[in-house]
Amino acid sequence: MSEHYKTLIVGGGITGCCAAYYAMKQEGVEHIRLLECGDTLGGTAQTEHIDGVTCEKGPNGFLDKEPKTLQWVEDLGLGERLVRANPLAARRFIFRNGTLHELKPPPAFLFGGPLSLQGRLRLCAEPLIPQRVSPEEESIWDFAARRIGAEAADTLVAPMVSGIYGGDARQLDLASCFPKMAAMEAEHGGLFKAMRAKAKDKPAGKGTAMGPGGTLTSFEGGMATLMTRAGEVLGDSVRLNTPVTQISKDDSGYRINTADGTPFTADRVIVAAPTHAACGMVRELDGPLASALEAIPYTSMAVVCTTYKRADVGHDLNGFGFLVPRTQNKRILGCIWTSTLFPGRAPEGQVLLRTMIGGATDPGAVDASDEDLLQTLRDDLFPILAIKADPVMHRVYRWGKAIPQYTFGHQDRVAAVEAGEKRNPGLHFAGNAYRGVGLNDCVVSALRAVETSG
Ligand SMILES: Cc1cc2nc3c(=O)[nH]c(=O)nc-3n(C[C@H](O)[C@H](O)[C@H](O)COP(=O)(O)OP(=O)(O)OC[C@H]3O[C@@H](n4cnc5c(N)ncnc54)[C@H](O)[C@@H]3O)c2cc1C
C-alpha cells in the first residue's frame, strides 16, 4: 500500500523547500511530502561551521530585490535574522595587467579602470551602434563585443558571466541568461538609452552603479539558517535519504518510486531536482520530456575557502572581491572577501576568502587535489592580495554539476519541458535549470509551480 499525498515534491534544495512550504500552506502539512535523496536539506545551499569560521559551500546569499524571497523569509519567521552585506560590498574589482582595478560608475569610469583608453572610447560609442534585428540567438560575448567592444566583452562581461554561471560567455545564450539585457536593446535600441530611460524611474539609493541591483543578503549563521528553519517548519513531511527513481501515472494519479522501494502516489508532483537527475525519473513516462531535461548541460566548480592571519594579507580587502578575465593567464575565476561582506565569519585577527576555480572554461579543476588547488592560490591569489603565508585553515567544496548552462537552444529546451508539463497535467518542473540560476529565481520558479498547479 503506498502513501498518498496531494502534492509530492522531489528534491530539497531551495526550490523544493520553498515549493513544499507554499504547497503546505495551500493544502495542509499532512497532504504534502518532500523526498530528498541526500541526508540534509539545502542542495547546493550548505554552510559549514569550523572553529569560528562560517564557510558557504554554495551561495553566499541573495540580492534583496525579489519581494517573493523576502516574503518567504518573513513567513518562515527569519526576518530578524537577515544580515545585509557591509556597504563596502559596493566596491568591486577586476584584475587586469597585474593589478586590481575598481569598477567605477561614469564619469570616474572614463578616467581609469580596467579598460585601455581605446576600450573606454569604444564603450562610450555604444549609443551609436545600430540595433540588431535578427531572430537568431546571440552569445553573451557576441552581444557585448558588438555593443561595447571586444575589450569590454573580455574584461567586464565574460568575468561577470563566470561569476554568476561559472559559464563561458561565448557559449551562453544572451536572451536566456540575461533577458533584461536583451530587452534593453530590443525595446530602447541600446544599453545606454535603456539605462537613461530607467534612471528616470529608479528611486535614489537603490542598488549600486557598478553592481547588480539590490544588496547581497544572508542570515546570521549563513545560508544553513534558512534551510534549517525550512526543515523545522516542514517537519515530518520531509523524508531524507530517499532518492526518487521513477515517476509514472496510474488511476490514482502519479506513482513515485524510490530507491528503497517505498512507493508514493500523489495528485501532483513538483520536480525540483536537477535536470540530470529528473530526466531519468520521467524517461518511461514521456521520452521527449526526458530528452529535453537531459540536454541541459551543467558546469563544475571548486569553491576554496581559506582563512589567513590578517597581518599576513597586505591588501586592505575593502570591497566585495574581484573577478579575473580569462585573458589574464590566471586559473582562479575570482575571489570574494567574505569576512568583509559579513564580519564575524572568521575568528578575531583573521580574514576569510572564498576563491572560485573551474567552471566551463576549466572543467578539470574540480578533480584537482586540495594541494593542487592550494598551489593555484599561492600562484594566482597570493601576489594579487600580497598574501605572505599559507592559510590558517582551508576547505575545498567540489560541485561536479554546479550550475546549469543556458547554451544555444535553451529556450527550445524550456519550451519542450513546458510542453511535457502540458501533456502530463499535475507534473511540474522547478529550479535553477530553466529561467535563472540565482536564489531569487529559484523562489520565483517554486511559486510558479505551486500557484499554476494549485
Ligand atoms: C558555488 C555556487 C555559488 C553560488 N552562489 C550563489 C549566490 O551567491 N547567490 C545566488 O543567488 N545563487 C548562487 N548560486 C546558485 C544557487 O545556489 C542555486 O541555483 C540554487 O541553490 C539551486 O537550488 P535548487 O533547489 O534549484 O537546486 P539544488 O540546490 O541543486 O537542489 C536540488 C536537490 O534535489 C536533490 N535530488 C537530486 N536527485 C534527487 C532524486 N533522485 N531524488 C530526490 N532528490 C534528489 C538534491 O540532492 C538537491 O538537494 C550558487 C551556486 C553554486 C554552485
The ligand as an SDF file (V2000), in Angstrom:
LIG
                    3D

 53 58  0  0  0  0  0  0  0  0999 V2000
   29.2970   27.5250   -5.8700 C   0  0  0  0  0  0  0  0  0  0  0  0
   27.9680   28.1860   -6.0730 C   0  0  0  0  0  0  0  0  0  0  0  0
   27.7860   29.5060   -5.6710 C   0  0  0  0  0  0  0  0  0  0  0  0
   26.5570   30.1340   -5.8400 C   0  0  0  0  0  0  0  0  0  0  0  0
   26.3940   31.4130   -5.3990 N   0  0  0  0  0  0  0  0  0  0  0  0
   25.1700   31.9920   -5.4730 C   0  0  0  0  0  0  0  0  0  0  0  0
   24.9320   33.2500   -4.8500 C   0  0  0  0  0  0  0  0  0  0  0  0
   25.8080   33.8280   -4.2050 O   0  0  0  0  0  0  0  0  0  0  0  0
   23.6890   33.7960   -4.9650 N   0  0  0  0  0  0  0  0  0  0  0  0
   22.6670   33.1550   -5.6330 C   0  0  0  0  0  0  0  0  0  0  0  0
   21.5520   33.7010   -5.7050 O   0  0  0  0  0  0  0  0  0  0  0  0
   22.8580   31.9410   -6.1930 N   0  0  0  0  0  0  0  0  0  0  0  0
   24.0690   31.3380   -6.1210 C   0  0  0  0  0  0  0  0  0  0  0  0
   24.2700   30.0930   -6.6600 N   0  0  0  0  0  0  0  0  0  0  0  0
   23.1500   29.4340   -7.3340 C   0  0  0  0  0  0  0  0  0  0  0  0
   22.1440   28.8330   -6.3420 C   0  0  0  0  0  0  0  0  0  0  0  0
   22.8160   28.3950   -5.2150 O   0  0  0  0  0  0  0  0  0  0  0  0
   21.4250   27.6410   -6.9460 C   0  0  0  0  0  0  0  0  0  0  0  0
   20.9170   27.9510   -8.2160 O   0  0  0  0  0  0  0  0  0  0  0  0
   20.2940   27.1560   -6.0690 C   0  0  0  0  0  0  0  0  0  0  0  0
   20.7420   26.9230   -4.7420 O   0  0  0  0  0  0  0  0  0  0  0  0
   19.6920   25.9020   -6.6800 C   0  0  0  0  0  0  0  0  0  0  0  0
   18.6460   25.4330   -5.8800 O   0  0  0  0  0  0  0  0  0  0  0  0
   17.7150   24.2410   -6.3870 P   0  0  0  0  0  0  0  0  0  0  0  0
   16.8520   23.8640   -5.2490 O   0  0  0  0  0  0  0  0  0  0  0  0
   17.0280   24.6270   -7.6600 O   0  0  0  0  0  0  0  0  0  0  0  0
   18.6990   23.0610   -6.7810 O   0  0  0  0  0  0  0  0  0  0  0  0
   19.6940   22.2260   -5.8690 P   0  0  0  0  0  0  0  0  0  0  0  0
   20.3220   23.0420   -4.8490 O   0  0  0  0  0  0  0  0  0  0  0  0
   20.5790   21.5060   -6.8430 O   0  0  0  0  0  0  0  0  0  0  0  0
   18.7520   21.1740   -5.1260 O   0  0  0  0  0  0  0  0  0  0  0  0
   18.2310   20.0370   -5.7720 C   0  0  0  0  0  0  0  0  0  0  0  0
   18.0010   18.9600   -4.7370 C   0  0  0  0  0  0  0  0  0  0  0  0
   17.4820   17.7860   -5.3870 O   0  0  0  0  0  0  0  0  0  0  0  0
   18.0410   16.6630   -4.7740 C   0  0  0  0  0  0  0  0  0  0  0  0
   17.9300   15.4890   -5.6420 N   0  0  0  0  0  0  0  0  0  0  0  0
   18.6900   15.1840   -6.7290 C   0  0  0  0  0  0  0  0  0  0  0  0
   18.3080   14.0000   -7.2350 N   0  0  0  0  0  0  0  0  0  0  0  0
   17.2820   13.5440   -6.4810 C   0  0  0  0  0  0  0  0  0  0  0  0
   16.4790   12.3670   -6.5050 C   0  0  0  0  0  0  0  0  0  0  0  0
   16.6610   11.4080   -7.4310 N   0  0  0  0  0  0  0  0  0  0  0  0
   15.5170   12.1960   -5.5530 N   0  0  0  0  0  0  0  0  0  0  0  0
   15.3360   13.1530   -4.5880 C   0  0  0  0  0  0  0  0  0  0  0  0
   16.0840   14.2990   -4.5290 N   0  0  0  0  0  0  0  0  0  0  0  0
   17.0340   14.4910   -5.4720 C   0  0  0  0  0  0  0  0  0  0  0  0
   19.4730   17.1010   -4.4820 C   0  0  0  0  0  0  0  0  0  0  0  0
   20.0890   16.2740   -3.5060 O   0  0  0  0  0  0  0  0  0  0  0  0
   19.2830   18.5260   -4.0210 C   0  0  0  0  0  0  0  0  0  0  0  0
   19.1050   18.6160   -2.6320 O   0  0  0  0  0  0  0  0  0  0  0  0
   25.4910   29.4340   -6.4810 C   0  0  0  0  0  0  0  0  0  0  0  0
   25.6670   28.0920   -6.8900 C   0  0  0  0  0  0  0  0  0  0  0  0
   26.8910   27.4800   -6.6760 C   0  0  0  0  0  0  0  0  0  0  0  0
   27.0540   26.0400   -7.0940 C   0  0  0  0  0  0  0  0  0  0  0  0
  1  2  1  0
  2  3  1  0
  2 52  2  0
  3  4  2  0
  4  5  1  0
  4 50  1  0
  5  6  2  0
  6  7  1  0
  6 13  1  0
  7  8  2  0
  7  9  1  0
  9 10  1  0
 10 11  2  0
 10 12  1  0
 12 13  2  0
 13 14  1  0
 14 15  1  0
 14 50  1  0
 15 16  1  0
 16 17  1  0
 16 18  1  0
 18 19  1  0
 18 20  1  0
 20 21  1  0
 20 22  1  0
 22 23  1  0
 23 24  1  0
 24 25  2  0
 24 26  1  0
 24 27  1  0
 27 28  1  0
 28 29  2  0
 28 30  1  0
 28 31  1  0
 31 32  1  0
 32 33  1  0
 33 34  1  0
 33 48  1  0
 34 35  1  0
 35 36  1  0
 35 46  1  0
 36 37  1  0
 36 45  1  0
 37 38  2  0
 38 39  1  0
 39 40  1  0
 39 45  2  0
 40 41  1  0
 40 42  2  0
 42 43  1  0
 43 44  2  0
 44 45  1  0
 46 47  1  0
 46 48  1  0
 48 49  1  0
 50 51  2  0
 51 52  1  0
 52 53  1  0
M  END
$$$$
